[in-house]
């Protein structure tokens, strides 16, 4: 990933978090279960990616999904207990992406489970 692409992704993350906070449903620093989604590219090495995530303390599962062309692929969903801050989300997004890309996976978004109100 180029520095410009990384900057764009970071800006998008910070913007998204600011928008969530504006809605007022969740407060800054609220505990969340952050979910990061990664899709395999050609020559993806899923066992190596899962091992790298585990080595760095991340919990991950695989999910089968159908693509638009009707094929099935095994995506990876990483779940992290963290706080709702742009900095915390970006920290995990950046780390997991750096583990994913050399192993043939691409980031495909993130979301979070809101704490019980």
N, C-alpha and C positions, 0 to 999 in steps of 0.2 A: 504494500500500500504506500502510495506516495505521501509526502508530507502534506500536500494540498488535500488529498482525499481524507487523511486523518483529521486535518483541521475542520473540514466540512462535516465529518461524522461527529466530531466533538461539539461543534456549533449546533448541530441538529439535536444532540442529546441535551445540551444545556437549554435550548429553546423548548424542547418537549417537556422537560421538568418544570420550567417556568410556567408553561401553559397548564400543566396539572395543578400546580400550586395556586394559580389564579382561580381555578374552578372552586377552590375552597373545600373540597371533599376530603383532602388529605393535607396534613400540615408538614412543613419542612421538618426533617429529622425523624419522621414517623417510621417505625419499623415496617419493612416490606419484604416480601419474597420476590426478589428480582429474577426474571426469567430471560435468558439470552438464547436466541435460536440460531443455529448454524446449519447450513445445507452443504452436502457433499458436492464437490466438483469432480472432474475427471481425475482418476488416480487417487482418490481420497483414501487415507489410511485411518479408518475409524478406530481400530484398537490403539493405535499410537496416540490419537487425539484424546481418547478417553483416559489413557494412562497418564498423559501429560496433565490433564485437568485434575485427576486424582492426586497426582504428585504435588500440585499446588493447592490442594485442599478444596477443590470444587466438586460438587455433586452433580452428576450428569446422567441422563437416560437417553435412549434412542427412541425415535418415533418414526413409524412408517407413514409416509404420505404419498399421495398420488400426484404426479406432475400433470401439467396441461396436456402433454402428449400421451398420457395414459400409462406411463411407466411408474414404477414405485421406487422410492429412494428412502434411505435411512438417515433422517436428520438427527441432530443432537440438541437436546434441550438442557441447558445448564441452569440450576436454581441456586440462588445465593441469598442468604438472610443478611440484609444490610439496612441502611437508613435511606430515606427519601431525600437525597441531596444530589445535585448534578455532579458534584465531585465524586461521590461514592459510586454512583451508577457508571460514570465514565471510567473510573478506576477498574472496575470489573469488566466493563465492555472492552476496554483497551487490552487488558491482560489476556482475556479469553480469546480475543481476536488474534493476538500475537501467538498464542498457542495453536489456534485453528489454521491459520493460513499456510504455514509450512507443511501442514499435514493434509492439505487439500480440502479444507472447509472454508466457507465464506459466511460472514455474519449476515443474518437475515432479519434483524430487528430484535427488539426487546419489549418487555412489558412487566407489569408487576401485579401481584395480588395485594389488594388493599387490606389493611388491618381491619379487624371487626370494629364497627362504629359503636 
